[in-house]
Amino acid sequence: SPPSLFSSITPPLIPPAAFDAVIRPRLLPPREGDPGAAGAQGWPCVVTVGIGGPTGSGKTSLAEKVASVLGCVVIVSMENYRTGAGADEGSDIDSIDFDALACNLQDLVKGKDTLMPLVDFQEKKRTGWRQLKISSSGVVIVDGAYALHSTLRSLLDIRVAVVGGVHFSLLSKVQHDIGDSCSLDYLIDSIFPLFRKHIEPDLHHAQIRIDNSFVCSFREPYYKLKCKNELPDGQKFYSFDKSKSETENFIEMYLRPPFASEEIKIDDWIKVMQCGIRYYLSLGDQRIVDKFFIIRPKAEFEVGRTTLGGLLALGYSVVVSFKRTSRTVKRDQLLIAAETIDSLNESFLVLKGPSRKIVAAEASNLGIKGPWITKSYLEMILESKGVPRVNTPPPVSSTLLTDSQEKKIAVPKPIRVLTDRVANLDDFVQPWTRSPPKKFDQEPSLGKWQFIPDSSSRGNIQLAPLPDSYDLDRGLLLSVQAIQVRYHTYFFGQ
């Protein structure tokens, strides 16, 4: 079947058979043993891609979408290269073992297996090593805030910078909440203290620059059914096998903006969820209720602990906080969870999956008929304290995911390689890293790929940066095309 990127679009862009017969062969590089499987410069058939940017910008989503288009792709997360020092900050450059990552990349570029470190974030230490093999596609993606760091740039064929997402949206919300009393630089330094000094300078070395306008999207939502996990006789609806289940503890906090009135407006609050040393942030109560189903987008993004501290320093206050213990079992695409909320002193059974049919079928198999609960835990806690429910999620719309709400994604076009060389990399530097995401009404265009000499790069040349920034969909297509272009030069030269 076609990758999820294409299958998620309605109506389908192309039939699955046509995709496999026509499009996929144009995207995938030659396999081992095929003509041209080794580059003209004697390098193995490996293309390395670095995707960098601030936390919450959409780097991992882009890496996963590229992998879904190309097939077998090795994604190397920089989180696995954190050491004990500063590891709990989630964005501290001093905690990254760049030497180990560079060594692993050098091995993969040469077609060799390598050992990647494993990190226990609870113990804040390295616990072992995992063997990493080059995939059949020959594509390696490095995903992390510092993926475009100077230590790694000479090992990367393609450099992609992603800004926007929750990073821009959180800054915009904070600016709205506190007014003009603080400059943008002050807000950036308060909420993302390492961005201007350690992340933003490296983003100007990207060849593809992406403004991600999606904070959340109902393009790939998940569906959830929730009920109390206890029968009238005290028996549990669902009993978990401890050997097959996982238990996690969360602290959920809701932050009210400074200068806000006492009126309860859930949509104005910021949700921060802590799990061990990891922190996740989402804006507002983003969900839709359709009868018994709760429909949510992917709306939580990992941030550093310093982001929470910065928000509190700016005057945000924690108005609701509770502990949630979740014991989960995964069955293919379905997740079954028993969640205990300390403030309510109750346990709930939650069924969650990417399809309404899958979730409903599992509820039927378990013999659970409700009563189903569509209120959030926050609403239930507020009601238990006598606070009236103000914000009610909107009913499901029959126009959800229509053409007017979601842009169609065009099938990647054949590559076009220009032999013109560009004189200076600095000619393309633009002040785009702090701009609001742009709106693109025109049809996706094909990148005019050019080359510039670079003695530090593989093959002594590199792709020249494109002279503009793009939305996430077009950036995805350009990333795939850039991989094609780089393979073209390795196989056949310029």
C-alpha positions as CSV (number, residue, x, y, z in Angstrom):
1,S,0.0,0.0,0.0
2,P,1.2,3.6,-0.5
3,P,2.8,5.4,2.4
4,S,0.6,7.0,5.1
5,L,1.4,10.5,3.6
6,F,-0.6,9.7,0.5
7,S,-3.2,7.3,1.9
8,S,-4.3,9.9,4.4
9,I,-5.4,12.2,1.7
10,T,-9.0,12.0,0.5
11,P,-9.6,11.3,-2.3
12,P,-6.5,9.3,-3.0
13,L,-4.1,11.1,-5.3
14,I,-3.1,7.9,-7.2
15,P,-4.0,4.3,-7.1
16,P,-1.8,2.1,-4.9
17,A,-0.7,0.0,-7.9
18,A,0.3,3.0,-9.9
19,F,2.3,4.3,-6.9
20,D,4.2,1.1,-6.6
21,A,4.8,0.8,-10.3
22,V,5.6,4.4,-11.2
23,I,6.3,6.7,-8.2
24,R,8.2,4.5,-5.7
25,P,10.9,3.3,-8.2
26,R,11.6,7.0,-9.0
27,L,12.1,7.7,-5.3
28,L,14.1,4.7,-4.1
29,P,17.8,4.4,-4.9
30,P,19.3,1.4,-6.6
31,R,19.6,-1.7,-4.5
32,E,22.9,-3.4,-3.7
33,G,24.2,-5.1,-6.9
34,D,22.3,-2.8,-9.2
35,P,24.2,-0.7,-11.8
36,G,25.5,2.5,-10.1
37,A,25.2,1.1,-6.6
38,A,28.5,2.8,-5.8
39,G,29.0,6.5,-6.4
40,A,31.3,7.9,-9.0
41,Q,33.6,9.2,-6.3
42,G,34.0,5.7,-4.8
43,W,31.6,6.4,-1.9
44,P,29.0,3.9,-0.8
45,C,25.4,4.5,-1.8
46,V,24.4,6.4,1.3
47,V,22.8,9.8,1.6
48,T,22.7,11.6,5.0
49,V,20.1,14.1,5.9
50,G,20.1,16.4,9.0
51,I,16.8,17.8,10.3
52,G,17.3,20.5,12.9
53,G,15.3,23.2,14.6
54,P,13.8,24.2,17.9
55,T,11.7,21.9,20.1
56,G,8.1,21.5,18.9
57,S,8.8,22.7,15.4
58,G,7.9,19.4,13.7
59,K,11.4,17.8,13.0
60,T,10.4,14.3,14.0
61,S,7.1,14.5,12.0
62,L,9.0,15.5,8.9
63,A,11.6,12.7,9.4
64,E,8.8,10.2,9.8
65,K,7.0,11.4,6.7
66,V,10.2,11.3,4.6
67,A,10.7,7.7,5.9
68,S,7.1,6.8,4.9
69,V,7.7,8.0,1.4
70,L,11.1,6.4,0.8
71,G,10.5,3.2,2.8
72,C,13.4,1.7,4.7
73,V,15.2,4.8,6.2
74,V,17.4,4.9,9.3
75,I,16.3,7.7,11.7
76,V,19.0,8.6,14.3
77,S,17.5,10.6,17.2
78,M,20.0,12.9,18.9
79,E,18.2,12.1,22.2
80,N,20.1,8.9,22.3
81,Y,23.4,10.8,22.4
82,R,22.7,12.7,25.6
83,T,25.0,12.2,28.6
84,G,24.3,12.7,32.3
85,A,25.3,16.4,32.3
86,G,22.3,18.6,31.5
87,A,20.3,15.6,30.2
88,D,17.2,16.6,32.1
89,E,17.0,20.0,30.4
90,G,16.0,18.4,27.1
91,S,17.8,21.0,25.0
92,D,21.2,21.5,26.7
93,I,24.0,21.4,24.0
94,D,26.6,20.4,26.6
95,S,24.8,17.1,27.1
96,I,25.1,16.0,23.5
97,D,28.0,13.5,22.7
98,F,28.7,14.9,19.2
99,D,31.9,12.7,18.9
100,A,29.9,9.5,19.3
101,L,27.3,10.7,16.8
102,A,29.9,11.8,14.3
103,C,31.6,8.4,14.6
104,N,28.4,6.6,14.0
105,L,27.6,8.7,10.9
106,Q,31.1,8.1,9.5
107,D,30.6,4.3,9.8
108,L,27.1,4.4,8.2
109,V,28.4,6.6,5.3
110,K,31.1,3.9,4.6
111,G,28.4,1.2,4.6
112,K,29.5,-0.2,8.0
113,D,27.4,-1.3,10.9
114,T,27.9,0.8,14.0
115,L,27.0,0.8,17.7
116,M,24.5,3.5,18.8
117,P,24.3,4.4,22.6
118,L,21.2,3.7,24.6
119,V,20.2,6.2,27.3
120,D,18.0,5.7,30.4
121,F,16.4,9.1,30.9
122,Q,15.2,8.2,34.4
123,E,18.7,7.3,35.6
124,K,20.2,10.0,33.4
125,K,23.0,7.7,32.2
126,R,24.0,5.6,29.2
127,T,23.0,2.0,29.7
128,G,24.4,0.2,26.7
129,W,24.7,0.0,23.0
130,R,22.5,-1.0,20.1
131,Q,23.7,-2.2,16.7
132,L,22.7,0.1,13.9
133,K,22.7,-1.1,10.2
134,I,22.4,0.9,7.1
135,S,18.9,0.3,5.5
136,S,18.3,-1.0,2.0
137,S,17.3,2.5,0.8
138,G,20.7,3.9,1.9
139,V,19.1,7.0,3.6
140,V,20.2,8.1,7.1
141,I,18.3,10.9,8.8
142,V,19.6,12.7,11.9
143,D,16.8,14.2,13.9
144,G,17.4,16.7,16.7
145,A,17.6,20.3,17.7
146,Y,21.4,20.4,17.0
147,A,21.4,18.2,13.9
148,L,22.9,21.1,11.8
149,H,25.7,21.7,14.3
150,S,29.2,22.5,12.9
151,T,30.5,19.1,14.1
152,L,28.1,17.3,11.9
153,R,27.6,19.5,8.8
154,S,30.5,18.0,6.8
155,L,28.9,14.6,7.2
156,L,25.5,15.7,6.0
157,D,24.5,15.7,2.3
158,I,21.2,17.5,2.9
159,R,20.5,20.0,5.7
160,V,16.9,20.8,6.6
161,A,15.8,23.4,9.1
162,V,12.3,23.4,10.5
163,V,10.8,26.3,12.5
164,G,7.2,27.0,13.5
165,G,4.9,24.5,15.0
166,V,4.4,25.0,18.7
167,H,7.6,27.1,18.9
168,F,6.0,30.0,16.9
169,S,2.5,29.4,18.3
170,L,3.7,29.5,21.9
171,L,5.6,32.7,21.3
172,S,2.6,34.2,19.6
173,K,0.3,33.2,22.4
174,V,2.6,34.6,25.1
175,Q,2.9,37.8,23.2
176,H,-0.9,38.0,23.1
177,D,-1.3,37.1,26.8
178,I,1.2,39.6,28.2
179,G,0.9,42.4,25.7
180,D,3.8,44.6,24.5
181,S,5.6,44.8,27.9
182,C,8.4,42.5,26.7
183,S,10.4,42.3,23.4
184,L,10.4,39.3,21.2
185,D,14.0,38.6,22.0
186,Y,13.2,38.7,25.7
187,L,10.4,36.2,25.3
188,I,12.5,33.9,23.2
189,D,15.3,34.0,25.8
190,S,12.7,33.3,28.6
191,I,10.9,30.4,27.0
192,F,13.6,28.9,24.8
193,P,16.8,30.2,26.4
194,L,19.2,28.2,24.1
195,F,17.5,29.0,20.8
196,R,19.2,32.3,19.8
197,K,22.7,31.3,20.9
198,H,22.9,27.6,20.0
199,I,20.2,26.6,17.6
200,E,19.3,29.6,15.4
201,P,22.8,30.3,14.0
202,D,23.0,26.7,12.7
203,L,19.7,26.9,10.9
204,H,21.1,29.5,8.4
205,H,23.3,26.7,7.0
206,A,20.2,24.7,5.8
207,Q,19.6,24.0,2.2
208,I,15.8,23.5,2.7
209,R,14.0,25.8,5.1
210,I,10.6,25.0,6.4
211,D,8.0,27.1,8.2
212,N,5.6,24.6,9.8
213,S,2.2,26.2,10.1
214,F,0.6,23.1,11.7
215,V,0.5,23.1,15.5
216,C,-2.0,20.3,15.3
217,S,-3.9,18.7,12.5
218,F,-7.0,16.5,12.3
219,R,-5.5,15.0,9.2
220,E,-4.3,12.0,11.3
221,P,-6.4,12.1,14.5
222,Y,-6.8,9.4,17.1
223,Y,-10.1,8.2,18.4
224,K,-10.8,7.5,22.1
225,L,-13.5,5.9,24.2
226,K,-13.4,6.3,27.9
227,C,-15.5,4.8,30.8
228,K,-15.0,4.0,34.4
229,N,-12.9,0.9,34.9
230,E,-15.1,-0.6,37.6
231,L,-18.4,-2.5,37.7
232,P,-21.1,-1.9,40.4
233,D,-19.9,-5.1,42.2
234,G,-16.3,-3.7,42.4
235,Q,-14.8,-5.8,39.6
236,K,-12.6,-4.3,36.9
237,F,-13.8,-4.1,33.3
238,Y,-10.3,-5.0,32.2
239,S,-7.4,-6.8,34.0
240,F,-3.9,-6.3,32.8
241,D,-1.2,-8.9,32.6
242,K,1.7,-7.2,34.4
243,S,4.3,-9.0,32.2
244,K,2.8,-7.5,29.0
245,S,1.8,-4.0,30.2
246,E,3.7,-0.9,30.9
247,T,3.1,1.6,33.7
248,E,3.9,5.3,33.4
249,N,3.3,8.2,35.9
250,F,2.4,11.6,34.6
251,I,1.9,15.0,36.3
252,E,-0.4,17.2,34.3
253,M,-0.4,21.0,34.9
254,Y,-2.6,23.7,33.5
255,L,-1.2,27.2,33.4
256,R,-3.4,30.3,33.3
257,P,-2.1,33.4,31.5
258,P,-1.0,36.4,33.6
259,F,-3.5,39.2,34.0
260,A,-6.3,36.7,33.2
261,S,-9.6,37.1,35.0
262,E,-10.9,34.4,37.4
263,E,-13.4,33.2,34.7
264,I,-12.6,29.7,33.7
265,K,-11.6,29.5,30.0
266,I,-9.9,26.2,29.4
267,D,-9.0,27.2,25.8
268,D,-6.8,30.0,27.1
269,W,-4.7,27.7,29.4
270,I,-1.5,26.0,28.5
271,K,-1.2,22.3,29.3
272,V,2.2,21.0,30.5
273,M,2.6,17.2,31.1
274,Q,5.6,15.8,32.9
275,C,6.7,12.2,32.5
276,G,10.0,11.5,34.3
277,I,12.4,14.1,33.0
278,R,10.4,14.8,29.9
279,Y,8.0,17.6,29.4
280,Y,5.2,17.9,26.8
281,L,3.2,21.0,26.0
282,S,-0.1,21.6,24.2
283,L,-2.2,24.7,23.7
284,G,-5.8,24.7,24.7
285,D,-8.4,21.9,24.8
286,Q,-8.1,20.7,21.2
287,R,-10.6,18.0,20.6
288,I,-13.9,17.2,19.0
289,V,-16.7,15.1,20.6
290,D,-18.8,12.9,18.3
291,K,-21.4,11.0,20.3
292,F,-19.3,8.8,22.5
293,F,-16.0,9.3,20.8
294,I,-13.4,11.9,21.7
295,I,-11.4,12.9,18.6
296,R,-8.0,14.5,19.2
297,P,-5.2,15.7,16.9
298,K,-1.6,15.1,17.5
299,A,-1.2,18.2,19.7
300,E,1.5,17.5,22.3
301,F,5.1,18.5,21.7
302,E,8.2,17.8,23.8
303,V,9.9,20.9,25.3
304,G,12.7,21.4,27.8
305,R,12.2,22.0,31.5
306,T,13.4,25.5,31.0
307,T,10.3,26.3,28.9
308,L,8.1,25.6,31.9
309,G,10.3,27.7,34.2
310,G,10.3,30.6,31.7
311,L,6.5,30.6,31.5
312,L,6.2,30.7,35.3
313,A,8.8,33.5,35.4
314,L,6.7,35.5,32.9
315,G,3.7,35.3,35.2
316,Y,1.8,32.2,34.2
317,S,0.3,30.3,37.2
318,V,-0.5,26.7,37.8
319,V,-4.2,26.6,38.5
320,V,-4.8,22.8,38.3
321,S,-2.4,20.0,38.8
322,F,-3.0,16.3,39.2
323,K,-1.2,12.9,38.9
324,R,-2.2,10.3,36.3
325,T,-1.0,6.7,36.5
326,S,-1.4,4.9,33.3
327,R,-1.0,1.1,32.7
328,T,-1.1,0.3,29.0
329,V,-1.2,-2.6,26.6
330,K,-0.6,-2.2,22.9
331,R,-2.3,-4.4,20.3
332,D,-1.2,-3.5,16.8
333,Q,-2.6,0.0,16.3
334,L,-4.8,0.0,19.4
335,L,-3.8,1.1,22.9
336,I,-5.7,0.0,26.0
337,A,-5.1,1.9,29.2
338,A,-6.2,1.9,32.8
339,E,-5.8,5.4,34.1
340,T,-6.0,6.4,37.7
341,I,-6.5,10.1,38.6
342,D,-5.5,11.0,42.1
343,S,-7.6,14.1,42.4
344,L,-10.7,12.1,41.5
345,N,-9.7,8.9,43.3
346,E,-11.1,6.9,40.4
347,S,-9.8,4.6,37.6
348,F,-10.9,4.8,34.0
349,L,-10.6,2.5,31.0
350,V,-9.4,4.2,27.8
351,L,-9.4,2.6,24.3
352,K,-7.4,4.7,21.8
353,G,-6.5,4.1,18.1
354,P,-6.3,5.8,14.7
355,S,-9.6,4.4,13.5
356,R,-13.1,4.7,14.9
357,K,-13.9,1.1,13.7
358,I,-10.9,-0.4,15.4
359,V,-11.7,1.3,18.7
360,A,-15.4,0.4,18.5
361,A,-14.6,-3.2,17.6
362,E,-12.3,-3.7,20.6
363,A,-15.0,-2.2,22.9
364,S,-17.4,-4.8,21.5
365,N,-14.9,-7.6,21.9
366,L,-14.4,-6.7,25.6
367,G,-18.2,-6.5,26.1
368,I,-18.0,-2.9,27.2
369,K,-21.1,-0.9,26.4
370,G,-20.4,2.2,28.5
371,P,-21.6,4.5,29.9
372,W,-19.0,6.5,28.0
373,I,-17.4,9.6,29.3
374,T,-16.6,12.5,26.9
375,K,-15.5,15.0,29.5
376,S,-11.7,15.6,30.0
377,Y,-10.1,14.9,33.3
378,L,-9.7,18.6,33.7
379,E,-13.4,19.2,33.3
380,M,-14.2,16.4,35.8
381,I,-11.8,17.9,38.4
382,L,-13.3,21.4,38.0
383,E,-16.8,20.1,38.3
384,S,-15.9,18.1,41.4
385,K,-14.7,21.4,42.9
386,G,-18.0,23.2,42.0
387,V,-16.6,25.1,39.0
388,P,-19.1,25.1,36.1
389,R,-18.1,23.8,32.8
390,V,-17.5,26.7,30.5
391,N,-15.8,25.3,27.4
392,T,-17.6,22.6,25.6
393,P,-15.8,20.9,22.7
394,P,-17.6,21.5,19.3
395,P,-19.6,18.8,17.8
396,V,-18.0,16.9,14.9
397,S,-18.4,18.7,11.6
398,S,-19.5,17.0,8.4
399,T,-17.0,19.2,6.6
400,L,-14.0,17.9,8.5
401,L,-11.0,17.3,6.2
402,T,-12.6,18.9,3.2
403,D,-10.6,20.3,0.4
404,S,-11.1,23.8,1.7
405,Q,-9.5,22.9,5.0
406,E,-6.6,20.8,3.9
407,K,-4.2,21.4,1.1
408,K,-3.7,18.5,-1.3
409,I,-0.2,17.1,-1.5
410,A,1.1,16.8,-5.1
411,V,3.0,13.7,-6.2
412,P,6.7,14.4,-6.4
413,K,7.8,15.4,-9.9
414,P,10.9,14.1,-11.7
415,I,14.1,15.8,-10.5
416,R,15.8,18.5,-12.5
417,V,19.5,19.1,-11.8
418,L,21.1,22.3,-12.9
419,T,24.9,22.4,-13.4
420,D,25.1,26.1,-12.6
421,R,27.3,26.8,-9.6
422,V,26.5,29.4,-7.0
423,A,29.3,31.7,-5.9
424,N,28.5,32.3,-2.2
425,L,26.5,30.4,0.4
426,D,25.8,33.6,2.3
427,D,23.8,35.0,-0.6
428,F,20.9,32.9,0.6
429,V,20.8,33.8,4.3
430,Q,17.5,35.3,5.2
431,P,15.9,36.5,8.5
432,W,13.3,33.8,8.4
433,T,13.8,31.9,11.7
434,R,11.5,34.2,13.7
435,S,8.9,35.0,11.2
436,P,5.3,33.7,11.4
437,P,4.6,30.8,9.2
438,K,3.9,31.9,5.6
439,K,0.8,31.1,3.6
440,F,1.3,29.5,0.2
441,D,-1.5,29.6,-2.2
442,Q,0.4,28.7,-5.4
443,E,1.0,25.2,-6.6
444,P,4.0,23.4,-5.2
445,S,7.0,24.2,-7.5
446,L,10.0,22.1,-8.3
447,G,13.2,23.0,-6.7
448,K,15.9,24.3,-9.1
449,W,18.9,22.4,-7.6
450,Q,22.3,23.9,-8.0
451,F,25.7,23.0,-6.6
452,I,28.5,25.0,-4.9
453,P,32.1,23.8,-4.4
454,D,32.9,22.7,-0.9
455,S,36.1,20.9,-0.1
456,S,34.8,19.7,3.3
457,S,31.8,17.9,1.8
458,R,31.6,14.5,0.2
459,G,32.5,14.7,-3.4
460,N,33.8,18.3,-2.9
461,I,30.4,19.8,-3.7
462,Q,27.2,20.4,-1.9
463,L,23.6,21.4,-2.8
464,A,23.1,25.1,-2.7
465,P,20.3,26.4,-0.4
466,L,17.0,27.2,-1.9
467,P,16.3,30.9,-1.8
468,D,13.0,30.7,0.1
469,S,11.3,29.0,3.0
470,Y,8.4,26.6,2.5
471,D,5.5,25.1,4.3
472,L,5.8,21.5,5.7
473,D,4.1,19.7,2.8
474,R,6.2,21.4,0.2
475,G,9.3,21.0,2.4
476,L,8.6,17.3,2.5
477,L,8.5,17.0,-1.3
478,L,11.7,19.1,-1.7
479,S,13.4,16.9,0.9
480,V,12.6,13.8,-1.1
481,Q,13.7,15.5,-4.4
482,A,17.0,16.6,-2.8
483,I,17.7,13.0,-1.8
484,Q,17.1,12.1,-5.5
485,V,19.4,14.8,-6.6
486,R,22.2,13.7,-4.3
487,Y,21.9,10.1,-5.5
488,H,22.1,11.4,-9.0
489,T,25.4,13.0,-8.4
490,Y,26.8,10.0,-6.5
491,F,25.8,7.6,-9.3
492,F,26.5,9.6,-12.4
493,G,28.4,12.7,-11.3
494,Q,27.1,16.2,-12.2
